[in-house]
Amino acid sequence: MEPLLMAGSQCNELNDVLSRLHFELHYIDKYDKNKIPINCALCLIDLRKENTINEINYLARELDQGIHIIVLINKAQLDNTDITTFIAQFAWDFCTSPIDPERLDKCLGHGIGLSKLKQQHHAPQLEPSNKDPEQPAYQSDVMQQLFRQVDRVAPTDIPVLIRGESGTGKELVATKLHQLSARKDGPFITVNCGAMAAGLIQSDLFGHQKGAFTGATSTRKGKIALADGGTLFLDEIGDLPAELQVNLLRFLQEGLYDSVGGGTPQSADVRILAATHVDLENAIDQGNFRLDLYYRLNGITIETPRLKTRRDDIISLANRFVRVYSNEYGLAIKPLSQSACHALLNYPWPGNVRELINRVRRAVVLCDTQQISAQNLELANIDKKRHIALSLKTLKDNAEKQALQQAIMIADGQVELAASYLDISRATFYRLMDKHDLPLI
Ligand SMILES: Nc1ncnc2c1ncn2[C@@H]1O[C@H](COP(=O)(O)OP(=O)(O)OP(=O)(O)O)[C@@H](O)[C@H]1O
């Protein structure tokens, strides 16, 4: 018999159906990892009599990611936004009452099959069991695809260019590439090419000889030498000064480099990973980045997507950081309120995961109620602000269009005259007519 978790009050009708379908039921009211059977793949949550959605929310968040949730509701509950938000957020599937045993059997069968397939193929790599914030967490298809790409590329020695906005996890991807490679026991060294003056990066990267410049009191190894046998991660590669691009290119082509102050050329066995948040093609067009270096670095490109484009990850990442920081600060783990979830999903996240971490960490510390609110996350007024901004723009656009239409009508289609009525040039008039898709009479 397949073990099945049941949350909700006991229901004889459901018990009968499930025992006929050969499920062994384990009722839970609170999540306790030790009480969950090891091979349990599904949790059926009966919400038909529940009015304790907050507790159920909490339980759903705590369940292992591998356990699929199926919700049982009355049809009328589809009008209840608390219930539909819960389903959208947590459920793998839902069934409506009256229970159709055939439908329920199919739903449970598929759920178990899929969950087992996932466990066999992905679960160990995709969802690390520890709660280390530095370990990637993801549910969205796009991130699962990205980390499958990481799995494939990591064991090769091909240089990888990681592209993405700030805070999207480029360094995290670089670390993963190193950890999954044959070089994992070697060093992982990071150089931030944007953080230092050209002279300092030169010595930081290639090392220097004693007396090479004022203050060089001893010979010092550079990061390339320190990364020997491991991985060198060049962060913000787009900011690497031109003269250093030449030196790096030589190292990539010949495996040789000179430390500052001369001496014999040196070699090192290093895999290169680079990251950028700027458009390198644009930098090449502007003459700020060498095309030959770009080709050398760009063996394979991995793009880390913006957080706002992977909505499936937002709530699970937020929950993860709530757990991590509550534990770190010795505070009780509190659930996110419905309004907090709504705000998290509707915010554009310009600072990506880094911004999410900062907001959640602050909220964990500041929250003095039972649940973490949108206010604790400092997201309470964002929706409203955006709404006002949007309507202001719409109002302006509408007014502009109306003015153009009136002017062209009063001027009997004479562009010059219509433009003068509006106090704008002919060129601007044409541009605005085009913008609003308005025909000239
Ligand atoms: N999928 C994820 N799971 C868990 N933590 C993540 C994830 N993605 C990013 N982070 C965390 O977000 C923070 C920012 O990530 P990271 O430093 O890798 O971004 P970045 O793209 O390199 O940023 P920058 O361009 O500003 O250097 C880090 O603390 C990282 O651990």
The ligand as an SDF file (V2000), in Angstrom:
LIG
                    3D

 31 33  0  0  0  0  0  0  0  0999 V2000
   18.9050   30.2630   -6.6490 N   0  0  0  0  0  0  0  0  0  0  0  0
   19.4450   30.7560   -5.5280 C   0  0  0  0  0  0  0  0  0  0  0  0
   19.2960   30.1130   -4.3550 N   0  0  0  0  0  0  0  0  0  0  0  0
   19.8160   30.6030   -3.2070 C   0  0  0  0  0  0  0  0  0  0  0  0
   20.5310   31.7400   -3.1300 N   0  0  0  0  0  0  0  0  0  0  0  0
   20.7190   32.4230   -4.2760 C   0  0  0  0  0  0  0  0  0  0  0  0
   20.1970   31.9730   -5.5360 C   0  0  0  0  0  0  0  0  0  0  0  0
   20.5790   32.8600   -6.4900 N   0  0  0  0  0  0  0  0  0  0  0  0
   21.2840   33.8160   -5.8630 C   0  0  0  0  0  0  0  0  0  0  0  0
   21.3820   33.5600   -4.5290 N   0  0  0  0  0  0  0  0  0  0  0  0
   22.0490   34.3740   -3.5060 C   0  0  0  0  0  0  0  0  0  0  0  0
   21.8770   35.7310   -3.8890 O   0  0  0  0  0  0  0  0  0  0  0  0
   23.0400   36.4930   -3.5940 C   0  0  0  0  0  0  0  0  0  0  0  0
   23.5410   37.1410   -4.8720 C   0  0  0  0  0  0  0  0  0  0  0  0
   24.0230   36.1190   -5.7430 O   0  0  0  0  0  0  0  0  0  0  0  0
   25.4200   36.2710   -6.5340 P   0  0  0  0  0  0  0  0  0  0  0  0
   26.4290   37.0240   -5.7270 O   0  0  0  0  0  0  0  0  0  0  0  0
   25.8020   34.9350   -7.0570 O   0  0  0  0  0  0  0  0  0  0  0  0
   24.8870   37.2210   -7.7170 O   0  0  0  0  0  0  0  0  0  0  0  0
   25.7110   37.8760   -8.8950 P   0  0  0  0  0  0  0  0  0  0  0  0
   24.8420   37.7380  -10.1200 O   0  0  0  0  0  0  0  0  0  0  0  0
   27.0910   37.3050   -8.9540 O   0  0  0  0  0  0  0  0  0  0  0  0
   25.7190   39.3930   -8.4430 O   0  0  0  0  0  0  0  0  0  0  0  0
   26.7690   40.5650   -8.8620 P   0  0  0  0  0  0  0  0  0  0  0  0
   26.6940   40.6970  -10.3620 O   0  0  0  0  0  0  0  0  0  0  0  0
   26.2250   41.7720   -8.1700 O   0  0  0  0  0  0  0  0  0  0  0  0
   28.0970   40.1280   -8.3630 O   0  0  0  0  0  0  0  0  0  0  0  0
   24.0540   35.5200   -2.9930 C   0  0  0  0  0  0  0  0  0  0  0  0
   23.9710   35.5880   -1.5820 O   0  0  0  0  0  0  0  0  0  0  0  0
   23.5700   34.1660   -3.4720 C   0  0  0  0  0  0  0  0  0  0  0  0
   23.9340   33.1350   -2.5730 O   0  0  0  0  0  0  0  0  0  0  0  0
  1  2  1  0
  2  3  1  0
  2  7  2  0
  3  4  2  0
  4  5  1  0
  5  6  2  0
  6  7  1  0
  6 10  1  0
  7  8  1  0
  8  9  2  0
  9 10  1  0
 10 11  1  0
 11 12  1  0
 11 30  1  0
 12 13  1  0
 13 14  1  0
 13 28  1  0
 14 15  1  0
 15 16  1  0
 16 17  2  0
 16 18  1  0
 16 19  1  0
 19 20  1  0
 20 21  2  0
 20 22  1  0
 20 23  1  0
 23 24  1  0
 24 25  2  0
 24 26  1  0
 24 27  1  0
 28 29  1  0
 28 30  1  0
 30 31  1  0
M  END
$$$$
